[in-house]
Every structure is written in structure tokens, then in C-alpha cells.
Amino acid sequence: MRILLADRRIWLGFAIAAGLAAPASAALAPQYDRLAQFQAVAGASKIADALSEHGLITGIDRQEDGSFRVWTENCSVPVTLEAVPPKKGTVGPTTYKTTIGKASCAD
């Protein structure tokens, strides 16, 4: 009986070690991932450069297709995000690379 108990402890140890060695995922909850997306857009200096001649940025909104629109009083630029997952073998949240379209202004 004592040997059987020791065998169970060994198998339990193997099971725990295998669980710890499995790849981990650090995906953010959807509300935090969306916040990370808005932060990526708001932090992109190229957007400020694209709109600098057209006044201060007054808003950012997310479009139905998942892209974003950043605007001033009279102009806006479309912004798309490309998800950049953590490097293989590492754990961490997805980050985003921004691509800024051409400014569109009302006359």
C-alpha cells in the first residue's frame, strides 16, 4: 500500500510538471484588448503628423470593419491595426502596429 501511495505522488508530480511546461497564453480579456487597440491608435505619432496642419485631434472612433477613424474639426484619417502576437515561446499580450491612411478634409 505504501508503494502505491508513492507511485501516486510521482504521477501527480509528473502531471503538475507537464501542466507547467505546457505553452501558456496571456490573451487579454476583450475589454482590455479593445483598450490596448485604442491606446495603439492614440499613441501613434504618425497620426498627429498627418493631421498637424488641420488642427487638434478631437476624437477617435472604431468603425464597423474594425478600423479606426481619427479626426479634427474638419479632417479625418483612417487607421488600421495589425495584430502583432508575442514572440514564439514567450508570454504576453498582443500588441498592434498602426497603418495610417490619407487625410480626408471637408472643404
C-alpha positions as CSV (number, residue, x, y, z in Angstrom):
1,M,0.0,0.0,0.0
2,R,2.8,2.4,0.8
3,I,4.4,1.8,-2.6
4,L,1.1,2.6,-4.3
5,L,0.8,5.9,-2.5
6,A,4.4,6.8,-3.5
7,D,3.5,5.9,-7.1
8,R,0.5,8.3,-7.0
9,R,2.7,11.1,-5.7
10,I,5.2,10.5,-8.6
11,W,2.4,10.6,-11.2
12,L,0.9,13.7,-9.6
13,G,4.3,15.3,-9.7
14,F,4.6,14.4,-13.4
15,A,1.2,15.8,-14.1
16,I,1.9,19.1,-12.4
17,A,5.3,19.4,-14.2
18,A,3.6,18.7,-17.6
19,G,1.0,21.3,-16.9
20,L,3.6,23.9,-16.0
21,A,5.6,23.1,-19.1
22,A,2.6,23.5,-21.5
23,P,2.6,26.7,-23.5
24,A,0.9,29.5,-21.7
25,S,-1.4,32.1,-23.1
26,A,-1.7,35.6,-21.9
27,A,-4.6,36.9,-24.1
28,L,-6.3,39.9,-22.6
29,A,-10.0,40.0,-21.8
30,P,-11.9,41.6,-24.7
31,Q,-12.5,44.9,-22.9
32,Y,-8.7,45.3,-22.1
33,D,-7.7,44.2,-25.7
34,R,-10.0,46.9,-27.1
35,L,-8.4,49.5,-24.7
36,A,-5.0,48.3,-26.0
37,Q,-6.2,48.9,-29.5
38,F,-7.4,52.5,-28.7
39,Q,-4.0,53.1,-26.9
40,A,-2.1,52.0,-30.0
41,V,-4.1,54.4,-32.2
42,A,-3.9,57.3,-29.7
43,G,-0.1,56.7,-29.3
44,A,0.8,56.7,-33.0
45,S,2.7,59.8,-33.6
46,K,2.2,59.5,-37.4
47,I,-1.4,60.3,-36.9
48,A,-0.6,63.6,-35.2
49,D,1.8,64.3,-38.1
50,A,-0.9,63.5,-40.7
51,L,-3.3,65.9,-39.0
52,S,-1.0,68.6,-37.7
53,E,-1.9,71.1,-40.4
54,H,-5.6,70.6,-39.7
55,G,-5.9,71.4,-36.0
56,L,-6.1,69.4,-32.8
57,I,-7.3,65.9,-32.7
58,T,-10.8,65.9,-31.3
59,G,-11.9,62.3,-31.5
60,I,-11.2,58.6,-32.2
61,D,-13.8,56.1,-33.1
62,R,-13.9,52.4,-34.1
63,Q,-15.6,51.6,-37.4
64,E,-17.8,48.6,-38.1
65,D,-15.0,46.9,-40.1
66,G,-12.6,47.1,-37.1
67,S,-10.6,50.0,-38.4
68,F,-10.4,53.4,-36.6
69,R,-11.1,57.0,-37.6
70,V,-9.2,59.9,-36.0
71,W,-10.5,63.3,-36.7
72,T,-10.0,67.0,-36.2
73,E,-12.7,69.7,-36.7
74,N,-12.5,69.4,-40.5
75,C,-10.4,66.4,-41.4
76,S,-10.0,62.7,-40.6
77,V,-7.6,59.8,-41.2
78,P,-8.4,56.1,-41.3
79,V,-6.2,53.9,-39.2
80,T,-5.9,50.2,-39.4
81,L,-4.3,47.9,-36.9
82,E,-2.2,44.8,-37.5
83,A,-2.1,42.4,-34.6
84,V,1.5,41.5,-33.5
85,P,1.4,38.4,-31.3
86,P,4.1,37.9,-28.7
87,K,7.3,36.2,-30.0
88,K,7.1,32.4,-30.2
89,G,7.8,30.8,-26.9
90,T,7.1,33.9,-24.9
91,V,4.0,35.0,-23.0
92,G,2.4,38.4,-23.2
93,P,-0.4,40.4,-24.7
94,T,-0.9,41.1,-28.4
95,T,0.4,44.5,-29.5
96,Y,-0.7,46.4,-32.5
97,K,1.1,48.1,-35.5
98,T,-0.8,51.1,-37.0
99,T,-1.2,52.0,-40.6
100,I,-2.4,55.5,-41.3
101,G,-4.4,56.3,-44.5
102,K,-4.6,59.6,-46.3
103,A,-6.3,62.6,-44.6
104,S,-9.7,63.5,-45.9
105,C,-10.9,67.0,-45.3
106,A,-14.2,68.8,-45.7
107,D,-14.0,71.9,-47.9
